[in-house]
Amino acid sequence: MKMLKKSAGFTLIELLVVTSLTVIIMLAVTSILMTFLITSQKTSIEQKVKSEGENALSNIEFILRNARRLAPSLDGATTCNNDPNNPMTSLAVEGFDGFITTLQTYPEENPKIASYSSAINDYYYLTSDETNLSNLEFVCLTGEESSFYIGISFQLQIGAGESADRETAQETFQSGVTLRNN
């Protein structure tokens, strides 16, 4: 009687097919995971810019709504230039406590939105060191019965690249407030 020879193990083609399928599946999973992580990082940066900008805008609106009147700006003369084509880079208001609060960009080397109060002779920053501020502008227009409308706009950015970069986010914030206590 003839003995049948049994071989245990896999053939070369079976090993190649299984290895190839495993590599393809691992590449797909890695690609999906990397895409998720990159998208998550970009979303996190965008949310940080949006949150910080909305918070700064809310604080500026609060200061303006609760101001007694406009005060001379840092140049010592301008309170409201009434020129929408020539926005102001700082704005000063007098609060009900009699102290002057000036909204401006400060310092120049790492610009932030700063609120300078004559009550404490110091700056309170409305944006953090993580964001870069550009184009803080105030448009002041005189309305009926000596009312003032203040338009506010600024840009915040995290990262130094183009906004399409995954580590960069940029947003422009705009609002307007009519002073109610003049």
C-alpha positions in Angstrom: 0.0 0.0 0.0 1.1 3.4 -0.9 1.5 6.0 1.8 -0.1 9.4 1.2 2.3 12.2 2.0 0.6 15.0 3.9 2.3 18.3 4.1 1.4 20.7 6.9 1.7 24.5 6.4 0.8 27.1 3.8 1.9 27.4 0.3 3.9 30.4 -0.9 1.0 31.9 -2.8 -1.2 31.6 0.3 1.3 33.5 2.4 1.7 36.2 -0.2 -2.0 36.8 -0.5 -2.6 37.0 3.2 0.4 39.3 3.7 -0.7 41.6 0.9 -4.3 41.8 2.2 -3.0 42.5 5.7 -0.7 45.3 4.4 -3.6 46.9 2.4 -5.9 46.8 5.3 -3.3 48.3 7.7 -2.6 51.1 5.2 -6.3 51.9 4.9 -6.8 52.0 8.7 -3.6 54.1 9.1 -4.8 56.5 6.4 -8.2 56.9 8.0 -6.7 57.4 11.5 -4.3 60.1 10.2 -7.1 61.9 8.4 -9.2 61.9 11.6 -6.3 63.2 13.7 -5.5 66.0 11.2 -9.1 67.0 10.9 -9.5 67.0 14.7 -6.5 69.2 15.1 -7.7 71.7 12.5 -11.2 71.8 14.1 -9.7 72.4 17.5 -7.6 75.3 16.3 -10.6 76.8 14.4 -12.7 76.5 17.6 -10.0 78.2 19.7 -9.9 81.2 17.2 -13.7 81.4 17.1 -14.1 81.2 20.9 -11.4 83.7 21.6 -12.7 86.2 19.0 -16.3 85.9 20.1 -15.2 86.4 23.7 -13.2 89.5 22.9 -16.0 91.0 20.7 -18.5 90.4 23.6 -16.2 92.2 26.1 -15.7 95.1 23.7 -19.5 95.4 23.2 -20.0 95.3 26.9 -17.5 98.1 27.5 -19.1 100.2 24.8 -22.7 99.6 25.9 -21.9 100.5 29.5 -19.9 103.6 28.7 -21.1 107.1 29.8 -19.5 108.8 26.8 -16.7 108.8 24.2 -13.4 110.2 25.5 -10.4 111.7 23.6 -8.4 108.9 22.1 -4.7 108.2 22.5 -3.9 111.0 20.1 -5.6 113.4 22.6 -8.1 114.8 20.2 -10.2 112.3 18.4 -13.3 111.1 20.0 -15.3 110.2 16.9 -13.9 110.9 13.4 -17.3 110.2 11.7 -15.4 108.8 8.6 -16.2 105.2 7.6 -13.3 105.3 5.1 -10.8 106.2 7.8 -11.3 103.8 10.8 -9.6 104.5 14.1 -7.1 102.0 15.6 -8.0 102.9 19.2 -11.1 104.1 21.0 -11.5 105.6 24.4 -14.7 105.7 26.5 -15.5 107.1 30.0 -17.3 104.7 32.3 -19.8 105.6 35.0 -17.0 105.4 37.5 -15.3 108.4 35.7 -12.3 106.4 34.6 -11.2 106.2 30.9 -10.9 102.8 29.2 -9.0 102.7 25.9 -9.4 99.8 23.5 -6.4 99.3 21.3 -3.8 96.9 19.9 -0.9 96.4 22.3 2.0 95.5 22.3 3.2 95.9 18.8 5.6 92.9 18.8 2.9 90.3 19.7 -0.4 92.2 19.2 -3.4 91.6 21.3 -6.6 93.4 21.9 -5.9 95.4 25.1 -8.2 97.4 27.3 -6.2 100.1 29.1 -7.9 101.4 32.2 -7.0 104.7 33.9 -8.4 103.2 37.1 -5.6 100.7 37.5 -3.1 102.2 35.0 -2.6 98.8 33.4 -3.6 96.7 30.4 -6.2 93.9 30.5 -5.8 91.7 27.4 -9.0 90.5 25.7 -7.0 88.0 23.5 -4.3 85.5 24.5 -0.7 85.0 23.4 -1.8 82.0 21.3 -3.6 84.2 18.7 -2.2 86.9 16.4 -4.3 90.0 16.1 -4.5 92.2 13.0 -6.5 95.0 11.7 -8.3 96.1 14.9 -10.5 99.0 13.6 -13.2 101.1 15.1 -15.6 103.1 12.8 -17.4 105.8 14.7 -20.4 107.5 13.1 -22.6 110.2 14.6 -26.3 109.5 14.4 -29.4 111.5 15.3 -29.7 113.2 18.7 -25.9 113.0 19.3 -26.0 109.2 19.3 -22.8 107.3 18.3 -22.6 104.1 16.4 -19.3 102.2 16.8 -18.4 99.5 14.2 -15.8 97.0 15.4 -13.7 94.7 13.3 -10.6 92.6 13.7 -8.9 89.5 12.5 -7.5 86.7 14.7 -5.2 83.9 13.5 -3.4 80.9 15.0 -0.4 79.8 13.1 1.7 81.6 10.5 0.8 79.8 7.3 -2.1 80.0 4.9 -5.5 79.3 6.3 -5.6 76.0 4.3 -2.7 74.7 6.5 -3.8 72.2 9.1 -2.0 74.2 11.9 -3.5 77.6 10.9 -6.9 79.1 11.4 -8.0 82.7 10.7 -11.3 84.5 11.2 -12.6 88.0 10.9 -14.9 89.3 13.5 -17.3 92.3 13.1 -20.0 93.9 15.1 -21.5 97.2 15.9 -22.8 99.0 19.0 -24.9 102.1 19.4 -23.8 103.9 22.6 -26.9 104.2 24.7 -25.7 106.5 27.5 -24.4 109.6 25.6 
